[in-house]
């Protein structure tokens, strides 16, 4: 299917590695013009270079997503460079404390992850939406997580932040729908990669006295499809929700988890 994204302009947060890099390069392959937004521009630049090598236009924009003014500046830089903003993909986020109960979680740990995972998306949406509303067209895709759909013991702070992001997504969808703007949330399950293997699975392995590979197998066994999600699965979902193939879909949570959240 031709998603007809060529020439569209996308702001993507958190593009430096893992899922963010995969999403960035998937959009580059579709001919999307890219504003790659992140705090560490040195880490983002190699991905931008790879996108350019694939034929895409890409500019790197320095921005601390927890600072509303910097997000407004990032949106302004994007419109100055490309003349418009058609797509916003909010990938940037953190995992918060892993393996801590709510009682063990400190107020600072809770505040830090909620600020990053909720406020960051709010700031970028608020910054990008005026341009979308003026042109009466836009696609916003927030990357949440299935722990924001079912909850998870030992991940209370992260789960709370992703539940909150779902509310932000749905409320904005209702408010900007009349401007022909779709706002949706992709909810990955566990995604294979360094954070999954080195933190989540390593933590499980240490607690149960098993290997990391055995921990990965235990996670896969929880899913209907018996396999762990990879970055490309999430990228494909983002492409779909950023395209006009999803023109009549807004305010949804799309789990990309091999069948865990629905069980």
ZINOR-V34906 format. One record per residue. N is the residue number from 1. RES is the residue in one letter. PSI is psi in degrees with one decimal (999 if undefined). BURIAL is + if it has 16 or more other C-alpha atoms within 10 Angstrom, else -. D_FIRST is the distance of its C-alpha to the first C-alpha in Angstrom with 2 decimals. Layout:
N;RES;PSI;BURIAL;D_FIRST
N;RES;PSI;BURIAL;D_FIRST
//
This chain:
1;X;132.1;-;0.00
2;X;112.8;-;3.79
3;X;-5.2;-;5.98
4;X;44.6;-;8.82
5;X;-7.4;+;11.23
6;X;129.2;-;13.10
7;X;-11.6;-;16.72
8;X;159.1;+;16.77
9;X;126.2;+;19.77
10;X;134.6;+;19.89
11;X;129.3;+;23.03
12;X;124.5;+;22.72
13;X;152.1;+;25.86
14;X;43.5;+;26.93
15;X;3.0;+;24.85
16;X;-30.6;+;27.58
17;X;169.7;-;26.86
18;X;-129.8;+;25.18
19;X;-41.4;+;22.45
20;X;-41.9;+;22.81
21;X;-41.8;+;22.44
22;X;-41.5;+;19.34
23;X;-44.0;+;17.70
24;X;-48.3;+;19.05
25;X;-28.2;+;17.76
26;X;-41.2;+;14.19
27;X;-37.8;+;14.40
28;X;-41.2;+;16.24
29;X;-23.4;+;13.61
30;X;1.0;+;11.31
31;X;22.8;+;14.43
32;X;140.6;+;15.90
33;X;132.8;+;19.70
34;X;132.7;+;21.43
35;X;110.0;+;24.73
36;X;114.4;+;25.56
37;X;123.5;+;28.25
38;X;163.3;+;30.78
39;X;-38.9;-;34.48
40;X;92.1;-;34.80
41;X;-26.3;+;33.44
42;X;-33.3;-;34.68
43;X;-27.9;-;32.36
44;X;-33.0;+;29.34
45;X;-41.3;+;30.00
46;X;-35.4;-;28.94
47;X;-39.6;+;25.43
48;X;-41.0;+;25.44
49;X;-38.9;+;26.60
50;X;-38.4;+;23.84
51;X;-41.6;+;21.27
52;X;-38.2;+;23.20
53;X;-26.2;-;23.28
54;X;-0.6;-;19.48
55;X;3.4;-;19.91
56;X;150.2;+;19.62
57;X;135.2;+;22.53
58;X;133.6;+;24.13
59;X;141.4;+;27.39
60;X;130.2;+;29.20
61;X;119.3;+;31.04
62;X;131.7;+;33.93
63;X;130.4;+;34.14
64;X;111.5;+;35.85
65;X;-17.4;+;33.68
66;X;-2.2;+;36.79
67;X;110.3;-;38.30
68;X;-39.5;+;37.18
69;X;-39.8;-;38.56
70;X;-34.9;+;36.64
71;X;-39.2;+;33.37
72;X;-40.0;+;34.32
73;X;-39.4;+;35.04
74;X;-41.2;+;31.68
75;X;-38.8;+;29.93
76;X;-41.3;+;32.39
77;X;-40.4;+;31.72
78;X;-46.6;+;27.96
79;X;-34.3;+;28.62
80;X;-38.6;-;31.29
81;X;-45.2;-;29.05
82;X;-8.7;+;25.87
83;X;-10.2;-;27.23
84;X;170.1;+;25.12
85;X;116.0;+;23.40
86;X;-32.9;+;20.02
87;X;137.5;+;19.16
88;X;123.6;+;21.62
89;X;114.0;+;20.88
90;X;99.3;+;24.16
91;X;-32.7;+;24.24
92;X;138.3;+;27.91
93;X;176.2;+;30.30
94;X;173.0;-;32.96
95;X;-19.5;+;33.98
96;X;-174.1;+;37.53
97;X;138.1;+;40.32
98;X;129.4;+;39.40
99;X;7.1;+;41.78
100;X;136.2;-;43.98
101;X;169.9;-;44.94
102;X;-36.9;-;45.06
103;X;-35.5;-;48.82
104;X;-21.4;-;48.45
105;X;131.8;+;45.85
106;X;155.1;-;47.66
107;X;-38.5;-;47.25
108;X;-41.5;-;46.12
109;X;-42.3;-;43.40
110;X;-48.8;+;42.16
111;X;-40.7;-;42.33
112;X;-46.0;+;40.56
113;X;-35.1;+;37.40
114;X;-40.9;+;37.23
115;X;-44.5;+;37.72
116;X;-50.2;+;34.94
117;X;-25.8;+;32.30
118;X;-55.8;+;33.10
119;X;-38.1;+;34.84
120;X;-46.9;+;32.49
121;X;-40.9;+;29.47
122;X;-45.6;+;31.74
123;X;-44.1;+;32.97
124;X;-37.5;+;29.62
125;X;-45.2;+;28.29
126;X;-33.1;-;31.57
127;X;-38.3;+;31.38
128;X;-26.3;+;27.85
129;X;-36.0;+;27.93
130;X;-40.7;-;30.46
131;X;-41.2;+;28.21
132;X;-41.6;+;25.27
133;X;-37.6;+;27.72
134;X;-37.5;-;29.18
135;X;-3.7;-;25.91
136;X;46.9;+;24.90
137;X;136.7;+;21.48
138;X;154.5;+;20.51
139;X;123.1;+;18.58
140;X;129.1;+;20.74
141;X;115.0;+;19.83
142;X;134.1;+;22.95
143;X;109.2;+;23.05
144;X;-127.9;+;25.70
145;X;153.6;+;26.61
146;X;-19.0;+;27.45
147;X;-13.1;+;31.11
148;X;8.2;+;30.72
149;X;-29.4;+;29.92
150;X;-13.3;-;32.57
151;X;167.7;+;34.96
152;X;125.1;+;36.38
153;X;138.5;-;39.98
154;X;-0.1;+;40.78
155;X;35.6;+;37.93
156;X;-47.3;+;39.34
157;X;-45.1;+;38.91
158;X;-45.8;+;35.27
159;X;-43.5;+;34.54
160;X;-41.5;+;36.35
161;X;-36.5;+;34.38
162;X;-30.9;+;31.00
163;X;-42.6;+;32.37
164;X;-38.8;+;33.45
165;X;-34.7;+;30.06
166;X;-40.7;+;28.65
167;X;-41.3;-;31.34
168;X;-46.0;+;30.64
169;X;-49.2;+;26.92
170;X;-38.7;+;27.77
171;X;-43.7;-;30.61
172;X;-38.3;+;28.69
173;X;-42.2;+;25.87
174;X;-37.3;-;28.63
175;X;-36.3;-;30.28
176;X;0.0;+;27.49
177;X;-41.1;+;25.39
178;X;-14.4;-;27.43
179;X;14.4;-;26.21
180;X;40.5;+;22.52
181;X;127.7;+;21.99
182;X;135.4;+;20.17
183;X;117.1;+;21.90
184;X;168.9;+;20.76
185;X;126.9;+;21.84
186;X;130.5;+;20.17
187;X;90.3;+;22.92
188;X;148.6;+;22.82
189;X;-151.8;+;25.43
190;X;129.9;+;27.29
191;X;125.2;+;25.17
192;X;135.2;+;26.46
193;X;-178.0;-;28.09
194;X;-43.8;-;31.55
195;X;-41.0;-;32.23
196;X;-47.2;-;31.34
197;X;-45.5;+;33.38
198;X;-19.6;-;36.20
199;X;-61.7;+;36.86
200;X;-53.7;+;35.59
201;X;-36.1;+;36.08
202;X;-37.9;+;39.15
203;X;-44.4;+;40.67
204;X;-42.0;+;40.12
205;X;-42.1;+;41.45
206;X;-39.5;-;44.55
207;X;-37.7;-;45.29
208;X;-7.5;-;44.92
209;X;38.7;-;46.31
210;X;173.6;-;43.29
211;X;163.8;-;41.12
212;X;-40.4;+;37.94
213;X;-38.7;-;36.00
214;X;-36.4;-;37.62
215;X;-40.6;+;36.66
216;X;-43.5;+;32.98
217;X;-37.1;-;33.33
218;X;-40.0;-;34.99
219;X;-47.2;+;32.14
220;X;-34.0;+;29.59
221;X;-20.5;-;31.92
222;X;-12.8;-;31.54
223;X;146.0;+;27.83
224;X;-38.7;-;26.61
225;X;-2.6;-;24.27
226;X;35.5;-;27.15
227;X;153.0;+;25.30
228;X;141.5;+;25.22
229;X;145.4;+;22.17
230;X;165.8;+;21.19
231;X;-40.2;+;20.10
232;X;-30.3;+;16.53
233;X;-42.3;+;16.11
234;X;-40.6;+;17.31
235;X;-42.1;+;15.25
236;X;-38.9;+;11.93
237;X;-39.9;+;13.57
238;X;-41.4;+;14.70
239;X;-46.0;+;11.42
240;X;-48.3;-;10.23
241;X;-17.5;+;13.71
242;X;-6.0;+;13.86
243;X;168.2;+;11.00
244;X;-3.3;+;11.58
245;X;-20.9;-;9.32
246;X;28.8;-;12.61
247;X;-27.7;-;14.91
248;X;20.6;-;17.34
249;X;121.1;-;17.73
250;X;150.0;+;20.66
251;X;16.6;+;23.55
252;X;162.9;+;22.08
253;X;119.4;+;22.64
254;X;100.4;+;19.72
255;X;133.9;+;21.43
256;X;80.9;+;19.75
257;X;12.3;+;22.80
258;X;10.9;+;22.50
259;X;54.8;+;24.36
260;X;-48.5;+;27.37
261;X;-27.2;+;27.56
262;X;-8.2;-;27.34
263;X;999;-;30.15
//
